[in-house]
Amino acid sequence: MSLNTPSRRQFLSTTGSAFAALLASGCMTRVAPALTGAGSALPGYGPLVPDPAGMLDLPQGFSYRLLSSLGDAMDDGGTVPDKADGMGCLDIGNGEIVLVRNHELIPSDDAGGPIAKGFGTHNGKTVSGGTTNIVLDAKTLEVKRQFRTLGGTIRNCSGGVTPWGSWLTCEEAPTGPGQRYGEGLAVNHGWVFEVPGNATGLVEPTPLRAMGRFNHEAACVDPETGIVYMTEDRDEGVLYRFIPNTRTKLADGGRLQAMVIDGLKDTRNWDAATMPVSKTFTTRWVDLDDVEAPKDDLRTQAATKGAALIARGEGLHMGEDEMYFCSTSGGANKLGQIFKLIPGRGSAPDRVELFFESESSDQFNYGDNLCVSPNGHLIVCEDQYTDVVDNHLRGITPAGEAYDFGGLRMQTELAGGCFSPDGKWFFVNAYAPTRTVAITGPWAA
């Protein structure tokens, strides 16, 4: 997620006027219709309409509702923390849905109040990162309650929902005593934790160590097999998968593997176009050893065993029978890629293709979190790396045509995009200051 430079950080708590919305064309062999003006036909919902409130521009007919903001009082006595990141939506019954929301906090950040229990401490104080849950009325979206559900973690970046009703929250922080963020950490970090959607308060902070210690980003469970796929936010990262010993009980352990692409060692296309758009490659998976990785070297071990390099793997989300994942800085112009992985689910091998690669910043600029919408389109959250940012929600059709879906008028990134179970609402976060909104409108069938 955000590896913010000092010049970027100075803007995170301010808002400002947006630039004109960037209009997306296609990329590489997948080309969107040519644009001739603001009213040109797009494969999406049309041009963005300026938001009178100055927060989020959306197409005609769409609107948003602000659900939760930094500093709002929560039901457990704390306040909503900052740096809202990855997020998932789950049906918890009784006419309620829940948003489980990550907070990418480091030890020096404000936790929004004391945390009664958590995984790790820094100089004797519970580390501030973790998750909050927002329980909503499924029909009206009334906020019924919100509260802290995980504490004591560092930089909870993205994650993924499970078919059994929980959220996997991932630490983007393979650090420990005497390492990054200063002295005073009591334990090693860099793990995945599980938060039940029906939690009513702080859960037991159990690290799922068998799932590996690395610079975690997102997770995605194949509902047919129970296998968990995971991305890694590193320039020389790889794609991982975890085969659990007991389906639905990840704490029972399992095997961690890395993806090898037959005939291809590098997907990044930085020095040469080694992975063309839309060409399908078969994959295999190699077992990894010493997965608790005290030296933070799993990706090195994986590469030695032939795993394909991926530039800053980020959002990862399941579609109908395939999953999509972002590479934030991949591609010849280092503006981003999106891959499609089709699980073999049996004797057949998994297959992977480069689904989308940006050629210019006005097509697609540093995609981060993503999700698959009910109509099969992708909605991607941008996280640009410029002093002044103009981050968008980008839609991408199944044919690979890109379009604008939203324009954020705050100087921060978009994160955590996810749909309600009924497909009516799209939820997304503005990172800092925390804003969580629900978007609805005339979704295409």
DOVEX-63762 format. One record per residue (C-alpha): x negated, y, z negated. Coordinates in steps of 0.2 Angstrom, whole numbers, padded with zeros to 4 digits, always signed. Layout:
REM residues N
XYZ/...
//
This chain:
REM residues 445
+0000+0000+0000/-0006+0017-0004/-0025+0019-0005/-0023+0038-0007/-0037+0050-0004/-0038+0065-0015/-0032+0077-0001/-0017+0065+0001/-0013+0064-0018/-0012+0083-0020/+0004+0083-0010/+0013+0068-0018/+0023+0078-0031/+0029+0091-0019/+0042+0093-0005/+0041+0103+0011/+0048+0107+0027/+0048+0092+0040/+0039+0093+0056/+0050+0090+0072/+0055+0071+0072/+0043+0061+0082/+0051+0051+0096/+0046+0033+0098/+0043+0025+0115/+0037+0007+0117/+0020+0000+0115/+0009-0011+0126/+0019-0023+0136/+0035-0019+0126/+0041-0002+0133/+0055+0008+0127/+0065+0019+0139/+0056+0035+0144/+0061+0050+0133/+0066+0066+0142/+0072+0077+0127/+0080+0076+0110/+0097+0069+0117/+0089+0056+0127/+0096+0038+0126/+0087+0027+0114/+0088+0009+0109/+0094+0015+0092/+0106+0027+0085/+0102+0043+0093/+0092+0059+0088/+0090+0063+0069/+0100+0077+0062/+0092+0088+0049/+0097+0085+0031/+0104+0101+0023/+0097+0095+0007/+0080+0094+0015/+0076+0076+0010/+0080+0063+0023/+0085+0066+0041/+0096+0052+0048/+0106+0049+0065/+0123+0056+0067/+0136+0047+0057/+0124+0041+0044/+0123+0047+0026/+0113+0043+0010/+0117+0043-0008/+0104+0047-0021/+0104+0033-0034/+0089+0035-0046/+0075+0048-0048/+0059+0050-0058/+0063+0055-0076/+0081+0049-0076/+0086+0042-0093/+0087+0023-0093/+0098+0012-0104/+0083+0005-0113/+0077+0022-0120/+0064+0025-0107/+0064+0035-0091/+0062+0030-0073/+0043+0029-0069/+0035+0036-0054/+0027+0028-0038/+0042+0018-0033/+0036+0005-0020/+0042-0012-0014/+0060-0017-0018/+0073-0031-0016/+0092-0032-0017/+0101-0047-0025/+0119-0052-0028/+0120-0056-0047/+0139-0060-0048/+0153-0052-0057/+0154-0039-0043/+0137-0033-0046/+0121-0031-0036/+0104-0027-0042/+0089-0018-0035/+0072-0024-0042/+0060-0010-0039/+0041-0010-0041/+0031+0004-0048/+0013+0005-0041/+0006+0013-0057/-0012+0012-0064/-0017+0012-0082/-0018+0031-0083/-0001+0034-0076/+0014+0038-0087/+0025+0022-0090/+0041+0032-0093/+0040+0027-0112/+0033+0014-0123/+0033-0004-0116/+0038-0017-0130/+0028-0031-0121/+0018-0034-0106/+0005-0044-0097/-0011-0033-0100/-0017-0019-0110/-0029-0004-0107/-0038+0002-0122/-0025-0007-0133/-0010+0001-0124/+0001-0009-0113/-0003-0006-0094/+0010+0005-0086/+0014-0004-0070/+0029-0016-0067/+0047-0016-0062/+0063-0008-0066/+0080-0015-0062/+0095-0005-0056/+0112-0014-0057/+0125-0007-0046/+0144-0010-0043/+0143-0020-0026/+0158-0010-0019/+0156+0008-0025/+0137+0008-0028/+0140+0016-0046/+0124+0014-0056/+0130+0003-0070/+0113+0002-0079/+0094+0003-0076/+0080-0003-0087/+0062-0009-0087/+0060-0028-0083/+0041-0030-0082/+0026-0021-0090/+0008-0023-0092/+0003-0025-0074/-0007-0014-0061/-0001-0007-0044/+0014-0017-0041/+0015-0014-0023/+0027-0025-0013/+0034-0042-0015/+0049-0052-0009/+0066-0059-0015/+0068-0078-0017/+0083-0089-0012/+0085-0093-0030/+0089-0076-0036/+0072-0068-0041/+0060-0055-0036/+0041-0059-0033/+0032-0043-0038/+0013-0043-0032/-0001-0034-0040/-0012-0025-0027/-0026-0024-0040/-0039-0038-0041/-0047-0030-0056/-0052-0034-0074/-0063-0029-0089/-0076-0016-0084/-0070-0015-0066/-0060-0002-0056/-0048+0010-0066/-0061+0011-0080/-0066+0002-0095/-0054-0005-0107/-0044-0018-0097/-0041-0034-0108/-0038-0046-0094/-0040-0049-0076/-0026-0043-0064/-0022-0047-0046/-0007-0059-0048/+0011-0062-0043/+0024-0062-0056/+0043-0067-0055/+0057-0056-0061/+0075-0064-0061/+0088-0053-0053/+0099-0056-0068/+0086-0050-0081/+0094-0039-0095/+0077-0032-0101/+0059-0036-0101/+0054-0053-0095/+0040-0064-0101/+0025-0058-0090/+0019-0074-0084/+0005-0073-0070/+0008-0086-0056/-0011-0090-0055/-0010-0104-0043/-0003-0092-0030/-0020-0084-0030/-0029-0068-0036/-0032-0056-0022/-0026-0038-0016/-0008-0044-0015/+0005-0034-0005/+0021-0044+0000/+0028-0061-0002/+0042-0070+0008/+0050-0087+0005/+0055-0098+0019/+0072-0104+0013/+0071-0120+0022/+0055-0126+0014/+0052-0116-0001/+0035-0111+0005/+0029-0093+0000/+0020-0083+0013/+0009-0068+0007/+0000-0054+0014/-0016-0045+0009/-0020-0027+0010/-0038-0027+0015/-0047-0023+0032/-0053-0040+0033/-0038-0049+0025/-0029-0065+0029/-0012-0072+0028/-0009-0085+0014/+0004-0097+0010/+0008-0106-0006/+0016-0124-0006/+0024-0126-0023/+0024-0142-0032/+0042-0139-0038/+0053-0129-0026/+0061-0114-0036/+0048-0117-0050/+0032-0108-0044/+0025-0108-0062/+0023-0127-0059/+0008-0124-0047/+0005-0129-0030/-0008-0127-0015/-0014-0110-0008/-0019-0110+0010/-0024-0098+0023/-0019-0096+0041/-0030-0102+0055/-0025-0097+0073/-0031-0109+0086/-0043-0101+0097/-0043-0084+0089/-0053-0077+0074/-0048-0059+0074/-0030-0052+0076/-0035-0034+0074/-0039-0029+0092/-0051-0016+0086/-0066-0020+0097/-0057-0030+0110/-0039-0035+0115/-0041-0053+0109/-0023-0055+0104/-0011-0049+0118/+0007-0043+0113/+0020-0057+0115/+0007-0071+0118/+0011-0086+0106/-0003-0095+0097/-0002-0111+0087/-0008-0111+0069/-0014-0122+0056/-0018-0120+0037/-0033-0123+0027/-0034-0126+0008/-0042-0114-0003/-0053-0118-0019/-0055-0108-0035/-0039-0098-0031/-0041-0088-0047/-0056-0080-0039/-0065-0071-0053/-0076-0063-0039/-0061-0057-0028/-0068-0067-0014/-0053-0078-0007/-0053-0069+0009/-0071-0072+0012/-0069-0091+0008/-0054-0091+0020/-0064-0083+0034/-0078-0095+0031/-0065-0109+0034/-0059-0101+0050/-0045-0091+0044/-0040-0077+0056/-0043-0059+0050/-0029-0047+0048/-0031-0028+0046/-0022-0023+0030/-0007-0035+0029/+0008-0026+0022/+0027-0029+0023/+0033-0047+0026/+0051-0051+0028/+0062-0066+0034/+0073-0065+0049/+0084-0079+0055/+0071-0092+0058/+0056-0082+0059/+0047-0069+0048/+0038-0053+0052/+0024-0044+0044/+0015-0028+0046/-0004-0024+0049/-0005-0006+0044/-0021-0002+0053/-0022-0015+0066/-0023-0012+0085/-0034-0004+0097/-0030+0013+0090/-0029+0007+0072/-0011+0013+0071/-0002-0003+0066/+0004-0020+0072/+0018-0031+0068/+0017-0050+0069/+0030-0063+0071/+0027-0080+0063/+0039-0095+0067/+0037-0109+0054/+0036-0126+0061/+0046-0134+0046/+0040-0151+0048/+0028-0160+0060/+0027-0145+0072/+0014-0132+0069/+0018-0114+0064/+0017-0102+0078/+0012-0083+0078/+0013-0069+0090/+0008-0051+0090/+0026-0044+0092/+0022-0025+0092/+0006-0014+0093/+0006+0005+0093/-0003+0015+0106/-0001+0032+0099/+0005+0040+0083/+0021+0046+0090/+0026+0028+0093/+0022+0020+0077/+0010+0027+0063/+0004+0016+0049/+0019+0004+0046/+0020-0003+0028/+0035-0011+0020/+0047-0018+0033/+0064-0028+0033/+0075-0037+0045/+0092-0029+0047/+0108-0040+0049/+0108-0036+0067/+0090-0042+0070/+0082-0025+0071/+0067-0022+0061/+0066-0006+0050/+0049-0001+0045/+0043+0011+0032/+0029+0023+0038/+0014+0027+0026/+0003+0039+0036/-0015+0044+0031/-0016+0062+0035/-0017+0077+0023/+0001+0082+0028/+0012+0068+0032/+0028+0066+0043/+0034+0048+0038/+0048+0040+0046/+0059+0025+0046/+0056+0016+0062/+0068+0004+0070/+0062-0009+0082/+0074-0020+0092/+0072-0038+0095/+0065-0034+0112/+0052-0023+0104/+0059-0006+0108/+0055+0007+0095/+0066+0021+0089/+0068+0034+0075/+0080+0029+0061/+0075+0041+0048/+0063+0056+0044/+0057+0059+0026/+0056+0078+0022/+0045+0074+0006/+0026+0074+0006/+0025+0055+0002/+0028+0038+0009/+0043+0028+0012/+0044+0010+0004/+0055-0004-0002/+0067-0005+0012/+0080-0018+0010/+0099-0022+0014/+0113-0026+0002/+0120-0043+0004/+0135-0037+0014/+0124-0028+0026/+0133-0011+0023/+0119-0002+0013/+0101+0000+0017/+0091+0005+0001/+0074+0013+0002/+0062+0023-0010/+0052+0039-0008/+0036+0034-0017/+0032+0050-0028/+0041+0058-0035/+0052+0042-0036/+0068+0043-0027/+0079+0028-0023/+0093+0031-0010/+0106+0020-0002/+0110+0024+0017/+0125+0019+0026/+0133+0022+0043/+0139+0015+0060/+0127+0000+0060/+0126-0009+0077/+0133-0026+0077/
//
